[in-house]
Amino acid sequence: MKVCRQLKHHFANCLAIQTFAFVDPKAAINDFAVELLRMLGFEQRGCILRSRYAIPLNICGESSQTAQTDICLLHHASTIFLLVQEDKSELNAESKVISEAIASFQENNRNRIRLGKSRKSSMSIPCITMVGTRPIFYVVPVTQQLCTAVERGQNPEEATEVTKCVVGAETQLSDGMERLDFRLEALMHYVLFRSLTEGLLSDILAD
């Protein structure tokens, strides 16, 4: 019970910080998301949360580009497997996080080669977008075929089906975790998503 009270108090403080952040609301949302993920146990098994982490991106023959994450989760500094992107627009956040997932696939495979491991032909990258404190959860399957098309600036031969879970589909887009009923539902989704990310990480790390 003492731990539960501490977590509740800590969460309330984080929520208050972003609620009253008028100067730089995006930074406040990012801080809130980092503390929330940390509080819910996403930092485990050698994982660490990073803010504003730039991932090299090879696109249209340009290998000097980068995909700028708001937040990502790194495993032993060599595997990127959770991406968080905040934006006022849901569509903008989605397009950004999908490009970050492709960049993660590229970088993870580069690191696997450096470690003497074989390349992965596909990876399912878990992602979260946030409009304010409202989370939307995704699993983005990235294949070598999709990656090659992006690198060459070509249309992929096969469509990529992204799994998407919207919390509180019946509520307004402006509703977030400031509302108690929405907060409880969102927290349950975060906990379930953490279990899903653990399984996806095991798949990515497997030889």
PATOR-377727 format. One line per field, with one value per residue: residue number from 0; residue in one letter; chain; x, y negated, z of N, C-alpha, C in turn. Coordinates in steps of 0.001 Angstrom, whole numbers, plus 500000, padded with zeros to 6 digits. Layout:
BEGIN
seq	(NUM|...)
type	(A|...)
mol	(A|...)
n.east	(X|...)
n.north	(Y|...)
n.up	(Z|...)
ca.east	(X|...)
ca.north	(Y|...)
ca.up	(Z|...)
c.east	(X|...)
c.north	(Y|...)
c.up	(Z|...)
//
This chain:
BEGIN
seq	(0|1|2|3|4|5|6|7|8|9|10|11|12|13|14|15|16|17|18|19|20|21|22|23|24|25|26|27|28|29|30|31|32|33|34|35|36|37|38|39|40|41|42|43|44|45|46|47|48|49|50|51|52|53|54|55|56|57|58|59|60|61|62|63|64|65|66|67|68|69|70|71|72|73|74|75|76|77|78|79|80|81|82|83|84|85|86|87|88|89|90|91|92|93|94|95|96|97|98|99|100|101|102|103|104|105|106|107|108|109|110|111|112|113|114|115|116|117|118|119|120|121|122|123|124|125|126|127|128|129|130|131|132|133|134|135|136|137|138|139|140|141|142|143|144|145|146|147|148|149|150|151|152|153|154|155|156|157|158|159|160|161|162|163|164|165|166|167|168|169|170|171|172|173|174|175|176|177|178|179|180|181|182|183|184|185|186|187|188|189|190|191|192|193|194|195|196|197|198|199|200|201|202|203|204|205|206)
type	(M|K|V|C|R|Q|L|K|H|H|F|A|N|C|L|A|I|Q|T|F|A|F|V|D|P|K|A|A|I|N|D|F|A|V|E|L|L|R|M|L|G|F|E|Q|R|G|C|I|L|R|S|R|Y|A|I|P|L|N|I|C|G|E|S|S|Q|T|A|Q|T|D|I|C|L|L|H|H|A|S|T|I|F|L|L|V|Q|E|D|K|S|E|L|N|A|E|S|K|V|I|S|E|A|I|A|S|F|Q|E|N|N|R|N|R|I|R|L|G|K|S|R|K|S|S|M|S|I|P|C|I|T|M|V|G|T|R|P|I|F|Y|V|V|P|V|T|Q|Q|L|C|T|A|V|E|R|G|Q|N|P|E|E|A|T|E|V|T|K|C|V|V|G|A|E|T|Q|L|S|D|G|M|E|R|L|D|F|R|L|E|A|L|M|H|Y|V|L|F|R|S|L|T|E|G|L|L|S|D|I|L|A|D)
mol	(A|A|A|A|A|A|A|A|A|A|A|A|A|A|A|A|A|A|A|A|A|A|A|A|A|A|A|A|A|A|A|A|A|A|A|A|A|A|A|A|A|A|A|A|A|A|A|A|A|A|A|A|A|A|A|A|A|A|A|A|A|A|A|A|A|A|A|A|A|A|A|A|A|A|A|A|A|A|A|A|A|A|A|A|A|A|A|A|A|A|A|A|A|A|A|A|A|A|A|A|A|A|A|A|A|A|A|A|A|A|A|A|A|A|A|A|A|A|A|A|A|A|A|A|A|A|A|A|A|A|A|A|A|A|A|A|A|A|A|A|A|A|A|A|A|A|A|A|A|A|A|A|A|A|A|A|A|A|A|A|A|A|A|A|A|A|A|A|A|A|A|A|A|A|A|A|A|A|A|A|A|A|A|A|A|A|A|A|A|A|A|A|A|A|A|A|A|A|A|A|A|A|A|A|A|A|A)
n.east	(500825|501978|503837|502079|500787|502951|503535|501147|501267|503610|502859|500796|502266|503844|501837|500811|502946|503088|500551|500568|502500|503177|505036|506737|505126|505462|507936|507265|505294|506884|508637|506765|505918|508283|508709|506361|506565|508835|507953|506070|507584|509000|511706|513768|515526|518077|517456|517105|515631|515684|515827|515059|516565|518547|518231|520108|519111|518630|517510|516002|518454|520039|522210|522789|520756|518532|516274|514406|513716|511275|511217|512865|513436|516262|518117|520824|522269|522378|520145|517171|513882|511435|509406|508484|506378|505404|502862|500837|499146|497587|498031|500479|502157|501961|503137|505733|506569|506483|508461|510587|510525|511336|513922|514951|514918|516899|519155|519305|519918|522406|523868|523675|525240|527721|528115|528578|526410|523685|521725|518389|515432|513004|511323|509221|508205|507396|505401|504449|502230|501525|499029|498969|498407|497227|497498|498275|498619|500895|502012|504563|505330|508344|509966|512671|512189|510503|512265|514351|512980|512453|515065|515842|514055|511640|508316|507000|506588|504731|501989|502199|500923|499925|499454|497107|496059|493597|493035|490116|488171|485700|485809|486669|489290|490809|490684|492494|494885|494346|491716|490049|488667|489507|492229|492587|491861|493812|496172|495886|496132|498783|500171|499510|500646|503309|503895|503553|505654|507858|507810|508146|510678|512227|511955|513300|515884|516608|518808)
n.north	(501201|498770|498375|498119|495728|493987|494144|493099|490486|489595|489781|487885|485545|485455|485167|482717|481023|481019|480033|477368|476260|473759|472416|474203|476564|479007|480049|480491|482483|484526|484943|485797|488190|489729|490050|491388|493822|494819|495100|497095|499298|499748|499443|501852|505028|504291|501971|498516|495317|492779|489345|487197|488568|489127|491008|492568|492392|493958|492879|492609|492824|491168|491248|489709|488675|488196|489572|488019|488775|488268|489663|492685|496190|497868|500854|502015|500079|500734|501647|500405|500142|499137|496449|493094|490464|487125|484883|482155|482898|485893|487338|486281|487128|489889|490309|489502|491321|493727|493404|493286|495880|497331|496304|497300|500051|500170|499211|501019|503390|502684|502512|505151|506453|505336|506556|509110|510637|512037|510320|509166|510069|508966|506833|506118|503135|501544|498681|495413|492771|489414|487120|484381|485584|487857|491150|493197|496442|498473|501117|501461|503197|503771|504610|506108|505735|503473|501639|501558|500434|497875|496924|496752|494969|495847|497118|499494|503005|504494|503889|502384|503341|501709|502151|500694|499146|497383|495496|495060|494645|493514|491020|487464|486125|484258|485006|486244|487713|486157|486402|488471|490939|491534|491653|493969|495975|495542|496102|498844|499758|499001|500733|503251|502908|502747|505401|506525|505258|506416|509042|508509|507371|509596|511107|509463|509493|512130|514566)
n.up	(500000|500753|498693|496530|497236|497049|494316|493283|494280|493016|490328|490272|490714|488364|486442|487163|486580|483733|483174|483950|482368|480486|478928|477488|476367|474932|475778|478419|478186|477150|479321|481178|479935|479971|482748|483402|481929|483142|485787|485421|484903|482497|482112|482294|482335|481304|479938|478957|479100|476665|475769|473000|471019|468273|465348|462868|459442|456431|453465|450301|448989|450482|453029|455172|456637|459498|461936|464272|467474|470080|472473|473274|473855|474825|474518|476148|474781|472097|470784|469571|470568|471423|470682|471159|470307|470385|469370|468214|466246|465364|462981|462068|464137|463793|461217|461740|463732|462386|460436|462196|463180|460927|460670|463063|462572|460562|462000|464152|462795|461712|464074|464949|463045|463670|466100|465372|464671|462718|460182|460755|459095|459505|461847|464572|465709|468655|469315|470531|470187|471199|471822|473483|476692|475848|474890|472019|470850|469019|466826|464663|461867|460371|457452|455548|452868|452804|453964|452057|449887|450899|451220|448568|447567|446496|445777|448009|447301|448649|450870|454116|457152|459898|463329|465457|468446|469935|472761|474636|472498|472144|473215|473231|471128|472431|475046|477827|480128|482278|482951|485200|484674|482081|482568|484146|482336|480364|481788|482255|479648|479133|480878|479820|477311|477959|478639|476123|474702|475903|474948|472198|472223|472958|470630|468792|469801|469551|468118)
ca.east	(500000|502865|504377|500987|500586|504087|503343|500041|501763|504578|502109|500091|503254|504195|500694|500699|504017|502726|499311|500841|503660|502684|506134|507189|504261|505976|508960|506581|504675|507965|509064|505683|505932|509455|508476|505281|507118|509754|507134|505353|508511|509526|513169|514201|516270|519148|516880|517154|514877|516455|515048|515644|517592|518558|518549|520487|518084|518994|516269|516162|519871|520737|522522|523162|519548|518239|514904|514536|512685|511052|511662|513000|513962|517438|518573|522289|522781|522558|518861|516094|512685|510192|509489|507377|506373|504322|502564|499470|498380|497741|498606|501899|502854|502022|504127|507059|506947|506711|509811|511526|510554|512187|515294|515350|515217|518206|520217|519408|520643|523810|524487|523779|526410|528908|528256|528814|525157|523086|520672|517000|514652|511835|511216|507988|508647|506298|505458|503366|502113|500799|498460|498877|498651|496420|498367|497794|499631|501107|503096|504915|506175|509275|510628|513790|511622|510081|513469|515046|512191|512685|516447|515946|513044|510665|507123|507147|505743|503660|501504|502557|499755|500315|498442|496871|495093|493206|492439|488945|487776|484440|486031|487210|490731|491441|490666|493744|494976|493849|490421|490292|488199|490413|493543|492586|491865|495115|497182|495738|496711|500242|500666|499396|501605|504644|504039|503724|506991|508837|507835|508714|512127|512829|511998|514331|517203|516888|519769)
ca.north	(500000|497610|498193|497622|494320|493260|494070|492185|489133|489283|489564|486610|484480|485417|484643|481288|480313|480791|479268|475938|475883|472903|471920|475259|477721|480241|480571|480976|483761|485517|485250|486586|489530|490438|490432|492379|495102|495288|495497|498325|500418|499997|499515|503097|505933|503571|500933|497157|494346|491647|488252|486500|489463|489089|492303|492438|492877|494035|492701|492058|492772|490249|491958|488734|488176|488743|489529|487467|489261|487540|490600|494079|497124|498565|502042|502099|499063|501281|502017|499443|500966|498462|495071|492249|489194|486218|483855|481659|483604|487356|487803|485913|488012|491216|490345|489394|492523|494800|493190|493655|497345|497780|495963|498235|501320|500014|499072|502276|504356|502265|502894|506609|506817|504959|507526|510431|511365|511937|509325|509584|509746|508190|506480|505432|502063|500920|497217|494668|491347|488696|485795|484043|486788|488947|492067|494162|497487|499066|502046|501203|504267|503282|505715|505705|505277|502091|500843|501372|499489|496546|496535|496460|493998|496529|497616|500915|503924|504989|502933|502634|503194|501270|502383|499440|499249|496059|495525|494198|494290|492762|489720|486412|486184|483368|485632|486898|488361|485265|486966|489668|492163|491802|491986|495369|496798|495393|496807|500271|499995|498916|501950|504326|502637|503097|506853|506775|504823|507385|510142|508025|507232|510925|511490|508661|509892|513522|514769)
ca.up	(500000|500800|497345|495702|497563|496501|492874|493040|494548|491970|489092|490405|490527|486942|485712|487477|485875|482332|483112|484133|481552|479419|478108|476587|476667|474345|476686|479621|477840|477048|480688|481757|479345|480481|484147|483432|481477|484189|486930|485077|484803|481157|482204|482917|481442|480622|479085|479467|478333|476154|475189|471847|470484|466810|464745|461452|458518|455017|452715|448946|448658|451386|454274|456203|457284|460819|462448|465618|468390|471332|473506|472832|474842|474308|475229|476127|473848|470749|470195|469779|470375|471780|470211|471614|469571|470758|468379|468316|465222|465412|461714|462060|465077|463182|460137|462339|464474|461416|459888|463258|463247|459816|461052|464120|461893|459918|463008|464894|461961|461670|465340|464982|462243|464456|467191|464800|464518|461385|460040|460877|457903|459929|463259|464955|466589|469392|469295|471176|469887|472243|471581|474895|477509|475290|474146|471032|470822|467693|466509|463269|461325|459361|456767|454706|451593|453027|454208|450777|449101|451477|450916|447132|447193|445660|446444|448365|446533|449516|451863|455505|458016|461240|464357|466186|469541|470410|474098|474745|471134|472181|473833|472378|470942|473401|476374|478165|481427|483318|483336|485999|484022|480965|483138|484571|481130|479721|482584|481986|478327|479263|481520|478828|476234|478474|478472|474692|474287|476397|473980|470946|472433|472911|469221|468121|470307|469244|467022)
c.east	(500863|503434|503313|500739|501713|503957|502235|500489|502716|503866|501393|501042|503623|503073|500544|501744|503616|501462|499567|502062|503187|503798|506548|506377|504788|507022|508324|505917|505733|508459|508030|505725|507106|509201|507386|505798|508063|508980|506446|506281|509026|511055|513561|514925|517347|518669|516963|516388|515781|515508|515812|516800|517481|519022|518945|519425|518602|517710|516564|517637|520682|520962|522845|521946|519382|516742|515010|513398|512465|511588|511857|513575|515090|517755|520078|522903|522941|521252|517803|514782|511395|510357|508256|507479|505165|504127|501127|498554|498653|498414|500090|502696|503006|503099|505546|507482|507175|508084|510874|511633|511428|513646|515810|515712|516611|519329|520398|520182|522112|524534|524621|525014|527698|529183|528451|527567|524623|521997|519307|516253|513399|511918|509875|508344|507434|506495|504255|503384|501275|500323|498113|499231|497858|497311|497597|498923|499676|502122|503344|505817|507047|510011|511800|513285|511167|511286|514217|514310|512406|514084|516595|514943|511983|509427|507314|506169|504551|503275|501953|501338|500207|499164|498331|495798|494827|492522|491241|488458|486510|484609|486579|488724|491459|491462|491981|493712|494667|492487|490628|489858|489091|491772|493616|492639|493225|496193|497094|496335|498234|500822|500613|500424|503025|504889|504262|505130|508063|508951|508453|510221|512819|512956|513124|515721|517591|517832|519102)
c.north	(498745|497308|497623|496139|493471|493085|493080|490747|488690|488985|488221|485437|484328|484796|483145|480483|480017|479947|477768|475471|475078|472484|472944|476519|479029|480875|481144|482326|484852|485925|486134|488019|490352|490937|491483|493758|495687|495815|496840|499492|500724|500089|500761|503940|505195|502463|499570|496241|493194|490616|487612|487291|489491|490432|492081|493073|492806|493985|492034|491875|491832|490935|491019|488169|488807|488670|489134|487945|488252|488377|491958|494894|497911|499767|502168|501218|499574|501637|500998|500181|500349|496994|494311|490904|488369|485186|483394|482363|485100|487877|487470|486840|489406|491292|490280|490707|493703|494639|493548|495173|497914|497490|496911|499594|501255|500009|500357|503326|503980|502681|504402|507070|506488|505967|508951|511274|511188|510868|509962|509178|508957|507923|505796|504422|501480|499408|496640|493250|490705|487356|485259|485271|487988|489873|492888|495161|498156|500201|501898|502333|503723|504477|505190|505172|503822|501183|500557|500370|498057|496048|496120|495404|494570|496884|499088|501786|504409|503916|503359|502358|502910|501536|501140|499648|497850|496202|494579|493718|493435|491365|488721|486535|485329|483950|486353|487454|487420|485729|488302|490936|492538|492248|493459|496305|496747|496159|498313|500631|499938|500205|503129|504153|502955|504591|507207|506399|505791|508566|509730|507828|508574|511407|510754|509139|511304|513619|515452)
c.up	(500000|499426|496427|495953|496998|494992|492519|493225|493444|490657|489135|490195|489056|486122|485943|486724|484439|482214|483158|483353|480344|478464|477067|476845|476102|475253|477943|479367|477748|478428|481380|481253|479862|481904|484260|483028|482520|485398|486689|484755|483416|481150|482985|481878|480643|479718|479759|478524|477926|475555|474046|471244|468962|466257|463285|460553|457091|454206|451375|448578|449517|452728|455422|456940|458673|461093|463917|466506|469508|472489|472847|473978|474200|475182|475048|475034|472414|470057|470579|469571|470909|471427|470678|470905|469979|469671|468602|467329|465303|464152|461621|462961|464477|462109|460687|462981|463524|460762|460918|463396|462135|460125|462138|463537|461262|460955|463808|464090|461815|462944|465482|464207|462998|465575|466684|464658|463094|461372|460261|459614|458243|461428|463479|466036|467320|469469|470050|470621|470979|471697|472960|475716|477002|474467|473112|470823|469445|467772|465008|462775|460191|458774|455954|453371|451695|453195|452904|449897|449596|451122|449455|446673|446278|446476|446785|447585|447353|450528|453259|456376|459441|462198|465233|467242|470092|471766|474115|473401|471097|472761|472820|472290|471963|474809|476618|479575|482585|483831|484028|485280|482848|481482|483512|483363|480442|480476|482369|480623|478375|479850|480557|477710|476685|478327|477013|474237|474754|475441|472660|471056|472356|471462|468491|468530|469923|468044|465829)
//
